[in-house]
Amino acid sequence: MIKMAGFLKKLSLVPAGLRYKLMVAFALMSLIPLIICVYLSPMYIPPEFSTVWYVSIVLAITIIIALLGLKIARDIVSPIIDMAIKAKGIANGDFSSSIDVRSEDEIGELGNTLNLLTRRIRENMDELRSYGERTKEINVEINKKVLIMSSLLQVGNLISQGAPIDEILEIVIGKIGQLAEDSFAFLMLVEEKETLVMKINNGLSGEQSSLRIKVGTGLLGKLVLEGKMATLDRRSVKAPDAEEFLKLFKVKNCVLCPVVAHGRGFGIVGFGNSAADYEFKEDDVELIKLFGKQIAIAIENDLLTNKAKELAVKDELTGLYNEKFIMNRLEEEIKRAVLYQRPCSFLVFNIDDLGLYRQINGDLAAEETIKKIGKTIESNVTAVERVARLGGDSFAVILPEKNKKQANTIAEVLKQRVEVFGIAGGKGYPRNFVTVSGGVSENPIDGVTADDLVKKATSALSEAKSKGKNTIVS
């Protein structure tokens, strides 16, 4: 009876068509035989047997036959109902269930087939889920590599553009620190007296910001001296130097890469975290090595640029000699003048109100004006006289064999030539055309060194400015 109740409960869950057919079958197997028995009983049962007891026996037999028929129908239909319910669950995405097959007939084969299909769908879904997770990991790796390539290109562009070295190093260490969450990055450079000094750190505590380590001592000093990398994680056997480093920096894992170029150690870059039981991937180590090479290139490029600037004698904007060259040349001319007891004069010119001119006409026009004035001065001196740009809006002229009176005359001529050149000052400029003011000094009257002549000429220039500009003072 319990099984029959369960069957009837499941029967209420199946579609109406099958439920209707089962009710009809039950009626055919129970109600109709009962009606026939009732109809035939008066005709064929003798009166002496028409007692209640005999009628009860007939009814009982009829009910038993009906129940047996219903059991047979249940045994046939119940697996089909189970399959219908499970199929509906599968259609709704439940692939964990299976059909209980209790027979080897056609219904059993159908159940086995559905179980096989369900298992294959489940396996395919698991495989698709695995592919999805793997694809997600691949996408993360691709995005990470794209970010890394973008970072490397950005750093490369900054190096090629000659950006300030401090800006490049800040960006590189910042990019390294972004490679993973809860990570740190730092850069130590070799400075005076072969000492490693903390240059930049990202994610470390303030205690390390003033760290100084002698090259050749401790883990960091030895790595810089030997030019070797070190990876400290759960796989590594940590020597006393490594343990001391981890304790000093209060971290658990770190990749250390020396910054080396042409056999020279410039410093060391570090990247790591404090995760427990952590292991660096080989890609992480190679990436830090790549960033280390970029840092080395940037530092070496900066050294070469500074060296080139030291060796350069020409100003980039005007093509005139630069301040360093003119000061050295002035010292030589003074020595020659003293040796041969001949005069040597020095002129300093400054463009009047160039800041105002720049505001009125813009930076490009101001730079063009500086070039034009420089060329005007250069084209109006002799071959033995040297013209230089002192930086900003000032120029200098060395006049060998010229005394102060002669130098003053030359300065007046140059001042007039600049004004006659006719560079319009623009609306709001105090004069129609751009002008210059100048100061004159002479050796040995105003001094016996280059610095003496420069100071005297600069002082005279200031006096000329105070007198209303467009003036020469000697």
C-alpha positions as CSV (number, residue, x, y, z in Angstrom):
1,M,0.0,0.0,0.0
2,I,2.9,2.3,0.7
3,K,4.4,1.7,-2.7
4,M,0.9,2.2,-4.2
5,A,0.6,5.6,-2.4
6,G,4.0,6.6,-3.6
7,F,3.0,5.6,-7.1
8,L,-0.2,7.7,-6.9
9,K,1.9,10.7,-5.6
10,K,4.3,10.4,-8.5
11,L,1.3,10.0,-10.8
12,S,0.2,13.5,-9.8
13,L,3.5,14.9,-11.1
14,V,3.3,13.5,-14.6
15,P,1.6,15.2,-17.6
16,A,-2.2,15.1,-17.7
17,G,-2.3,12.9,-20.8
18,L,-0.5,10.0,-19.2
19,R,-2.5,10.4,-15.9
20,Y,-5.7,10.3,-17.9
21,K,-4.7,7.1,-19.6
22,L,-3.8,5.4,-16.4
23,M,-7.1,6.3,-14.8
24,V,-8.9,4.9,-17.8
25,A,-6.8,1.7,-17.6
26,F,-7.6,1.4,-13.9
27,A,-11.3,1.8,-14.6
28,L,-11.1,-0.9,-17.3
29,M,-9.3,-3.3,-14.9
30,S,-11.5,-2.6,-11.8
31,L,-14.7,-0.8,-12.2
32,I,-15.9,-2.5,-15.4
33,P,-15.3,-6.1,-14.0
34,L,-17.1,-5.1,-10.9
35,I,-20.1,-3.7,-12.8
36,I,-20.3,-6.9,-14.9
37,C,-20.2,-9.0,-11.7
38,V,-23.0,-7.0,-10.2
39,Y,-25.0,-7.3,-13.5
40,L,-24.5,-11.1,-13.9
41,S,-24.8,-12.1,-10.2
42,P,-28.7,-12.1,-10.2
43,M,-28.8,-14.1,-13.4
44,Y,-26.3,-16.9,-12.7
45,I,-25.9,-17.1,-8.9
46,P,-28.6,-19.3,-7.3
47,P,-30.7,-17.7,-4.6
48,E,-29.3,-20.0,-2.0
49,F,-25.8,-18.4,-2.6
50,S,-27.0,-14.9,-2.7
51,T,-26.0,-14.3,0.8
52,V,-23.9,-11.4,1.9
53,W,-21.0,-13.7,2.5
54,Y,-20.9,-15.0,-1.0
55,V,-21.3,-11.5,-2.5
56,S,-18.4,-10.3,-0.3
57,I,-16.2,-13.1,-1.7
58,V,-17.1,-12.2,-5.3
59,L,-16.3,-8.5,-4.6
60,A,-13.1,-9.4,-2.9
61,I,-12.0,-11.5,-5.8
62,T,-12.9,-8.7,-8.2
63,I,-11.0,-6.1,-6.2
64,I,-7.9,-8.5,-6.0
65,I,-8.0,-8.9,-9.7
66,A,-8.3,-5.1,-10.2
67,L,-5.4,-4.5,-7.8
68,L,-3.2,-7.1,-9.6
69,G,-4.0,-5.3,-12.8
70,L,-3.1,-2.0,-11.3
71,K,0.2,-3.4,-10.0
72,I,1.1,-4.7,-13.4
73,A,0.2,-1.2,-14.9
74,R,2.3,0.4,-12.1
75,D,5.3,-1.8,-12.8
76,I,5.0,-0.9,-16.5
77,V,4.3,2.8,-16.1
78,S,6.3,3.7,-12.9
79,P,9.7,3.6,-14.7
80,I,8.3,5.7,-17.5
81,I,7.1,8.2,-14.9
82,D,10.5,8.2,-13.3
83,M,12.1,8.8,-16.7
84,A,9.7,11.6,-17.4
85,I,10.5,13.3,-14.1
86,K,14.2,12.8,-14.4
87,A,14.1,14.0,-18.0
88,K,12.4,17.2,-16.9
89,G,15.1,17.6,-14.2
90,I,17.8,17.1,-16.9
91,A,16.1,19.7,-19.1
92,N,16.3,22.1,-16.1
93,G,20.0,21.5,-15.7
94,D,20.1,18.8,-13.0
95,F,22.6,16.3,-14.4
96,S,23.4,14.7,-11.0
97,S,20.5,12.3,-10.9
98,S,20.1,8.9,-12.6
99,I,17.2,6.5,-13.4
100,D,17.0,3.4,-11.3
101,V,16.6,0.5,-13.8
102,R,15.0,-2.6,-12.3
103,S,14.2,-4.6,-15.5
104,E,15.9,-5.7,-18.7
105,D,13.0,-5.1,-21.0
106,E,12.5,-2.2,-23.4
107,I,11.8,0.2,-20.6
108,G,15.0,-0.9,-18.9
109,E,16.9,-0.3,-22.1
110,L,15.3,3.2,-22.4
111,G,16.4,3.9,-18.8
112,N,19.9,2.8,-19.5
113,T,20.0,4.9,-22.6
114,L,18.8,8.0,-20.7
115,N,21.4,7.3,-17.9
116,L,24.1,7.1,-20.6
117,L,23.0,10.3,-22.2
118,T,22.9,12.0,-18.8
119,R,26.4,10.8,-17.9
120,R,27.8,12.0,-21.2
121,I,26.1,15.3,-20.8
122,R,27.5,15.6,-17.3
123,E,31.0,14.7,-18.5
124,N,30.7,17.2,-21.3
125,M,29.4,19.9,-18.9
126,D,32.3,19.2,-16.6
127,E,34.7,19.3,-19.5
128,L,33.2,22.6,-20.7
129,R,33.4,24.0,-17.1
130,S,37.1,22.9,-17.0
131,Y,37.6,24.6,-20.4
132,G,35.9,27.7,-19.2
133,E,38.1,27.9,-16.1
134,R,41.2,27.2,-18.2
135,T,40.1,29.8,-20.7
136,K,39.6,32.3,-17.9
137,E,43.1,31.5,-16.6
138,I,44.5,32.0,-20.2
139,N,42.7,35.3,-20.5
140,V,44.1,36.5,-17.2
141,E,47.6,35.5,-18.4
142,I,47.1,37.2,-21.7
143,N,45.9,40.4,-20.1
144,K,48.8,40.2,-17.7
145,K,51.3,39.8,-20.6
146,V,49.6,42.6,-22.6
147,L,49.9,44.8,-19.5
148,I,53.6,43.8,-19.2
149,M,54.3,44.5,-22.9
150,S,52.6,47.8,-22.5
151,S,54.7,48.6,-19.5
152,L,57.9,47.6,-21.3
153,L,57.0,49.7,-24.3
154,Q,56.2,52.7,-22.1
155,V,59.5,52.4,-20.4
156,G,61.3,52.0,-23.7
157,N,59.6,55.1,-25.1
158,L,60.6,57.1,-22.0
159,I,64.2,56.0,-22.4
160,S,64.3,56.8,-26.1
161,Q,62.7,60.2,-25.5
162,G,65.4,61.0,-22.9
163,A,63.0,61.4,-20.0
164,P,64.6,62.2,-16.6
165,I,66.2,59.1,-15.1
166,D,64.3,59.5,-11.8
167,E,60.9,59.5,-13.6
168,I,61.9,56.3,-15.5
169,L,62.9,54.5,-12.4
170,E,59.8,55.5,-10.5
171,I,57.6,54.1,-13.3
172,V,59.6,50.8,-13.6
173,I,59.3,50.1,-9.9
174,G,55.7,51.1,-9.9
175,K,55.0,48.6,-12.8
176,I,56.8,45.8,-11.0
177,G,54.8,46.5,-7.9
178,Q,51.6,46.0,-9.9
179,L,52.5,42.5,-11.2
180,A,50.7,40.9,-8.3
181,E,48.4,41.8,-5.4
182,D,49.9,42.4,-1.9
183,S,53.4,42.5,-3.4
184,F,56.4,44.9,-3.0
185,A,59.2,46.2,-5.2
186,F,62.3,48.2,-4.5
187,L,65.4,49.5,-6.2
188,M,68.8,50.1,-4.6
189,L,71.6,51.8,-6.5
190,V,75.3,52.0,-6.0
191,E,76.3,55.5,-5.0
192,E,79.4,57.0,-3.4
193,K,82.0,54.8,-1.7
194,E,80.5,51.7,-3.3
195,T,77.5,51.8,-1.1
196,L,74.0,50.4,-2.0
197,V,71.4,53.1,-1.2
198,M,67.6,52.6,-1.2
199,K,66.5,54.7,-4.2
200,I,62.8,53.7,-4.6
201,N,60.5,51.3,-2.7
202,N,56.9,50.4,-3.3
203,G,55.1,48.5,-0.6
204,L,57.8,48.3,2.0
205,S,57.8,49.8,5.4
206,G,59.4,53.1,6.1
207,E,62.3,51.5,7.9
208,Q,63.9,50.4,4.6
209,S,63.8,53.9,3.0
210,S,67.1,54.9,4.5
211,L,68.8,51.5,4.2
212,R,72.5,51.5,3.2
213,I,74.6,48.4,2.5
214,K,78.2,48.1,1.5
215,V,78.8,46.4,-1.8
216,G,80.2,42.9,-1.2
217,T,78.5,42.5,2.2
218,G,75.3,40.8,3.0
219,L,73.1,39.1,0.4
220,L,72.3,42.2,-1.6
221,G,75.9,43.4,-1.6
222,K,77.2,40.0,-2.7
223,L,74.6,39.7,-5.5
224,V,75.6,43.1,-6.9
225,L,79.3,42.3,-6.7
226,E,78.9,38.9,-8.4
227,G,76.1,39.9,-10.8
228,K,73.9,36.9,-9.8
229,M,70.1,36.6,-9.3
230,A,68.5,35.0,-6.3
231,T,65.0,33.5,-5.8
232,L,63.8,33.1,-2.2
233,D,60.5,31.1,-1.8
234,R,59.4,27.8,-0.4
235,R,61.6,25.8,-2.7
236,S,64.9,27.6,-1.9
237,V,67.4,26.5,0.7
238,K,68.0,29.7,2.6
239,A,71.6,30.5,3.6
240,P,72.2,32.7,6.7
241,D,72.5,35.8,4.4
242,A,69.1,35.1,2.9
243,E,67.5,34.5,6.3
244,E,69.0,37.8,7.5
245,F,67.7,39.6,4.4
246,L,64.2,38.3,4.8
247,K,64.2,39.3,8.5
248,L,65.6,42.7,7.7
249,F,62.9,43.4,5.0
250,K,60.2,41.6,7.0
251,V,59.1,39.5,4.0
252,K,58.9,35.8,3.1
253,N,59.4,35.6,-0.6
254,C,61.6,37.7,-3.0
255,V,63.2,37.7,-6.4
256,L,66.5,39.7,-6.4
257,C,68.0,40.8,-9.7
258,P,71.2,42.8,-10.0
259,V,71.2,45.8,-12.4
260,V,74.3,45.1,-14.5
261,A,75.6,46.6,-17.8
262,H,78.9,45.8,-19.4
263,G,80.0,43.9,-16.3
264,R,79.4,46.9,-14.1
265,G,76.9,46.6,-11.2
266,F,74.7,49.7,-10.9
267,G,72.3,48.3,-8.2
268,I,69.7,45.7,-7.5
269,V,65.9,45.4,-8.0
270,G,63.7,43.2,-5.8
271,F,60.1,41.9,-6.1
272,G,58.2,39.7,-3.7
273,N,55.5,39.2,-1.1
274,S,54.8,37.7,2.4
275,A,52.5,34.9,1.3
276,A,52.9,31.6,3.1
277,D,54.1,28.5,1.1
278,Y,54.6,30.6,-2.0
279,E,56.5,29.6,-5.2
280,F,57.5,32.0,-7.9
281,K,56.8,31.0,-11.5
282,E,59.6,31.0,-14.0
283,D,57.9,33.7,-16.0
284,D,57.9,36.0,-12.9
285,V,61.7,35.5,-12.5
286,E,62.3,36.2,-16.3
287,L,60.1,39.3,-16.1
288,I,62.1,40.8,-13.2
289,K,65.2,40.0,-15.1
290,L,63.8,41.9,-18.1
291,F,62.8,44.9,-16.0
292,G,66.3,44.8,-14.5
293,K,67.9,45.0,-18.0
294,Q,65.6,48.0,-18.8
295,I,66.7,49.8,-15.6
296,A,70.4,49.1,-16.6
297,I,69.7,50.5,-20.1
298,A,68.1,53.6,-18.6
299,I,70.9,54.2,-16.2
300,E,73.6,53.7,-18.8
301,N,71.7,55.9,-21.3
302,D,71.5,58.6,-18.6
303,L,75.3,58.3,-18.0
304,L,76.0,58.6,-21.7
305,T,73.7,61.5,-22.1
306,N,75.4,63.4,-19.2
307,K,78.8,62.5,-20.7
308,A,77.7,63.8,-24.1
309,K,76.5,67.0,-22.5
310,E,79.8,67.4,-20.8
311,L,81.6,66.9,-24.1
312,A,79.2,69.1,-26.1
313,V,80.4,72.6,-27.0
314,K,77.3,73.9,-28.9
315,D,73.9,75.0,-27.7
316,E,71.1,72.8,-29.0
317,L,68.7,75.7,-29.8
318,T,70.9,78.3,-31.4
319,G,73.9,76.4,-32.6
320,L,76.2,78.9,-30.7
321,Y,78.8,77.8,-28.3
322,N,77.5,76.8,-24.8
323,E,78.3,78.3,-21.5
324,K,80.9,75.6,-20.5
325,F,82.9,76.2,-23.7
326,I,82.8,80.0,-23.5
327,M,84.0,80.0,-19.9
328,N,87.0,77.7,-20.7
329,R,87.8,79.8,-23.8
330,L,87.6,83.0,-21.7
331,E,90.1,81.5,-19.2
332,E,92.5,80.7,-22.1
333,E,92.1,84.2,-23.7
334,I,92.8,85.8,-20.3
335,K,96.0,83.7,-19.9
336,R,97.1,84.6,-23.4
337,A,96.3,88.3,-22.8
338,V,98.4,88.3,-19.6
339,L,101.2,86.5,-21.3
340,Y,101.4,89.0,-24.2
341,Q,100.2,92.0,-22.1
342,R,97.3,92.6,-24.4
343,P,93.7,93.5,-23.5
344,C,90.7,91.1,-23.6
345,S,87.1,92.1,-23.2
346,F,83.9,90.2,-22.4
347,L,80.3,91.2,-23.3
348,V,77.1,89.9,-21.8
349,F,73.7,90.6,-23.6
350,N,70.2,89.9,-22.3
351,I,67.0,90.1,-24.3
352,D,64.7,92.8,-22.8
353,D,61.4,91.6,-21.5
354,L,61.5,88.2,-23.1
355,G,59.1,86.8,-20.4
356,L,56.5,89.4,-21.5
357,Y,57.2,88.6,-25.2
358,R,56.7,84.9,-24.5
359,Q,53.3,85.6,-22.8
360,I,52.2,87.8,-25.8
361,N,53.5,85.6,-28.7
362,G,53.9,82.1,-27.2
363,D,56.8,79.7,-26.6
364,L,57.6,78.9,-30.2
365,A,57.9,82.6,-31.1
366,A,60.1,83.2,-28.1
367,E,62.5,80.4,-29.1
368,E,62.6,81.6,-32.7
369,T,63.5,85.1,-31.4
370,I,66.3,83.7,-29.3
371,K,67.7,82.0,-32.4
372,K,67.4,85.1,-34.6
373,I,69.1,87.3,-32.0
374,G,71.9,84.8,-31.5
375,K,72.5,84.6,-35.3
376,T,72.4,88.4,-35.6
377,I,75.2,88.8,-32.9
378,E,77.2,86.0,-34.4
379,S,77.1,87.4,-38.0
380,N,78.4,90.8,-36.8
381,V,81.6,89.7,-35.1
382,T,85.0,88.6,-36.5
383,A,86.3,85.1,-36.9
384,V,88.5,85.3,-33.8
385,E,85.7,86.5,-31.6
386,R,83.5,83.9,-30.0
387,V,79.7,84.1,-29.3
388,A,77.9,81.8,-26.9
389,R,74.5,81.4,-25.4
390,L,74.6,81.4,-21.6
391,G,71.2,79.8,-21.2
392,G,67.8,81.2,-21.2
393,D,67.8,84.7,-22.7
394,S,71.5,85.7,-22.3
395,F,74.4,85.7,-24.7
396,A,78.2,86.3,-24.3
397,V,80.9,87.5,-26.6
398,I,84.7,87.2,-26.1
399,L,86.7,90.0,-27.7
400,P,90.4,89.2,-27.8
401,E,92.8,92.2,-28.3
402,K,90.0,94.7,-27.5
403,N,90.0,97.2,-24.7
404,K,86.9,98.3,-22.9
405,K,86.4,101.4,-25.1
406,Q,86.6,99.2,-28.3
407,A,84.4,96.6,-26.6
408,N,81.8,99.2,-25.7
409,T,81.6,100.4,-29.3
410,I,81.2,96.9,-30.6
411,A,78.4,96.3,-28.0
412,E,76.6,99.4,-29.1
413,V,76.8,98.2,-32.8
414,L,75.5,94.8,-31.9
415,K,72.6,96.3,-29.8
416,Q,71.6,98.4,-32.8
417,R,71.8,95.6,-35.2
418,V,69.4,93.5,-33.1
419,E,66.9,96.4,-32.9
420,V,67.2,97.1,-36.6
421,F,66.6,93.4,-37.4
422,G,63.0,94.3,-36.6
423,I,61.5,91.5,-34.5
424,A,58.1,92.9,-33.7
425,G,57.3,92.8,-30.0
426,G,53.5,92.5,-30.4
427,K,50.6,94.3,-28.7
428,G,51.5,95.0,-25.1
429,Y,55.3,94.9,-25.6
430,P,56.9,98.1,-24.3
431,R,58.8,98.8,-27.5
432,N,58.0,98.4,-31.2
433,F,60.8,95.8,-31.7
434,V,62.6,93.4,-29.5
435,T,65.8,94.9,-28.0
436,V,68.8,93.8,-25.9
437,S,70.8,95.3,-23.0
438,G,74.5,94.7,-22.4
439,G,77.3,94.8,-20.0
440,V,81.1,95.1,-20.7
441,S,84.2,94.1,-18.7
442,E,87.9,94.0,-19.5
443,N,90.9,92.1,-18.3
444,P,92.9,93.1,-16.3
445,I,91.0,96.3,-15.3
446,D,87.9,94.4,-14.1
447,G,89.6,91.1,-13.0
448,V,92.2,88.5,-13.8
449,T,89.9,85.4,-14.0
450,A,87.0,84.4,-16.1
451,D,84.7,84.6,-13.0
452,D,85.8,88.1,-12.3
453,L,85.0,89.3,-15.9
454,V,81.6,87.5,-15.8
455,K,80.6,89.1,-12.5
456,K,81.7,92.5,-13.6
457,A,79.8,92.2,-17.0
458,T,76.7,90.8,-15.3
459,S,76.8,93.7,-12.8
460,A,77.0,96.2,-15.7
461,L,74.1,94.4,-17.4
462,S,71.9,94.8,-14.3
463,E,72.7,98.5,-14.3
464,A,71.7,98.8,-17.9
465,K,68.4,97.1,-17.1
466,S,67.8,99.6,-14.3
467,K,68.4,102.5,-16.7
468,G,65.5,101.6,-18.9
469,K,66.9,98.7,-21.0
470,N,68.0,98.8,-24.6
471,T,71.3,100.2,-23.1
472,I,75.0,99.2,-22.8
473,V,76.9,99.8,-19.6
474,S,80.7,99.3,-19.3
